[in-house]
């Protein structure tokens, strides 16, 4: 759902992105530098917290071309829900989306707390 008034990242979004970008990898420094200027322009229609993000092209461009950053978050379930994943998408060197993949029905409406997220390196 496109936002009528694009907004900056909220605290849970910022915290999760910072966690996913905490390890050093080629292009991580530039992606970290994009976070303060990242703007949320769209939210998922299903009600989950997934957001589409635009970063001004004046921000440093990362060598990570995408579609995904090298680390993802694995979400430990609370109660009987299935395991979830958090993916950070990168398009042509710029952060483009933060996605909460969940197989729960209904999907979670909020980002998990960081103590429930395990950082996992994705081998590509």
RAFEN-V541561 format. One record per residue. N is the residue number from 1. RES is the residue in one small letter. PSI is psi in degrees with one decimal (NA if undefined). OMEGA is omega in whole degrees, -180 to 180 (NA if undefined). Layout:
n & res & psi & omega
N & RES & PSI & OMEGA
N & RES & PSI & OMEGA
This chain:
n & res & psi & omega
1 & x & 115.8 & -178
2 & x & 133.4 & -180
3 & x & 133.9 & 176
4 & x & -35.1 & 179
5 & x & 93.1 & 176
6 & x & 149.9 & -175
7 & x & 162.4 & 174
8 & x & 170.4 & 177
9 & x & 141.1 & 172
10 & x & 173.6 & -174
11 & x & -47.0 & 178
12 & x & -42.0 & 179
13 & x & -46.7 & -179
14 & x & -44.8 & -179
15 & x & -42.6 & -180
16 & x & -44.3 & 178
17 & x & -44.3 & 179
18 & x & -37.1 & 177
19 & x & -44.9 & -179
20 & x & -24.3 & -179
21 & x & 4.0 & -178
22 & x & -41.2 & 179
23 & x & 150.0 & 174
24 & x & 128.3 & 174
25 & x & 160.6 & -180
26 & x & 120.8 & 180
27 & x & -6.2 & -177
28 & x & -37.7 & -179
29 & x & -43.7 & -179
30 & x & -40.7 & 178
31 & x & -42.1 & 177
32 & x & -37.9 & -179
33 & x & -19.4 & 180
34 & x & -23.8 & -172
35 & x & -46.1 & -178
36 & x & -27.1 & -178
37 & x & 2.0 & -178
38 & x & 138.7 & -178
39 & x & 130.1 & 177
40 & x & 125.7 & -177
41 & x & -12.8 & -174
42 & x & 148.1 & 174
43 & x & 160.9 & -177
44 & x & 140.5 & -180
45 & x & -19.7 & -176
46 & x & -10.3 & 179
47 & x & -6.6 & 176
48 & x & 168.2 & -176
49 & x & 6.0 & 180
50 & x & 137.6 & -180
51 & x & 148.0 & 170
52 & x & 141.6 & -171
53 & x & 142.9 & 171
54 & x & 136.6 & 175
55 & x & 131.3 & 178
56 & x & 139.9 & -179
57 & x & -4.9 & 173
58 & x & -13.6 & 177
59 & x & 156.3 & 178
60 & x & 135.6 & 179
61 & x & 133.6 & 180
62 & x & 154.1 & 173
63 & x & -7.7 & 173
64 & x & 111.8 & -175
65 & x & -17.1 & 176
66 & x & -175.3 & 9
67 & x & -12.3 & -177
68 & x & 148.5 & 170
69 & x & 158.2 & -174
70 & x & -13.0 & 180
71 & x & 144.2 & 174
72 & x & 167.4 & 176
73 & x & 130.1 & 173
74 & x & 125.1 & -175
75 & x & 120.7 & 176
76 & x & 129.7 & -178
77 & x & 149.4 & 168
78 & x & 131.3 & -175
79 & x & -129.4 & -173
80 & x & 16.9 & 178
81 & x & 157.0 & 178
82 & x & 163.2 & 176
83 & x & 144.0 & 177
84 & x & 172.8 & 178
85 & x & 148.6 & 174
86 & x & 124.4 & -176
87 & x & 138.2 & 175
88 & x & 114.4 & -180
89 & x & 144.5 & 179
90 & x & 132.5 & 180
91 & x & 114.8 & 179
92 & x & 40.0 & 175
93 & x & 4.4 & -179
94 & x & 139.8 & 176
95 & x & 132.8 & -177
96 & x & -19.8 & -179
97 & x & 148.0 & 172
98 & x & 117.0 & -172
99 & x & 133.3 & 174
100 & x & 107.4 & 179
101 & x & 118.1 & 180
102 & x & 144.6 & 179
103 & x & 12.7 & 178
104 & x & 150.2 & 177
105 & x & 110.2 & 4
106 & x & 161.9 & 179
107 & x & 156.9 & 176
108 & x & 145.8 & -180
109 & x & -17.0 & -176
110 & x & 158.1 & 174
111 & x & 144.9 & 177
112 & x & 158.9 & 173
113 & x & 151.9 & -175
114 & x & -26.9 & 180
115 & x & -12.4 & 177
116 & x & 1.7 & -176
117 & x & 124.4 & 177
118 & x & 129.1 & 179
119 & x & 127.4 & -177
120 & x & 128.9 & 176
121 & x & 129.0 & 179
122 & x & 124.8 & 179
123 & x & 126.5 & -180
124 & x & NA & NA
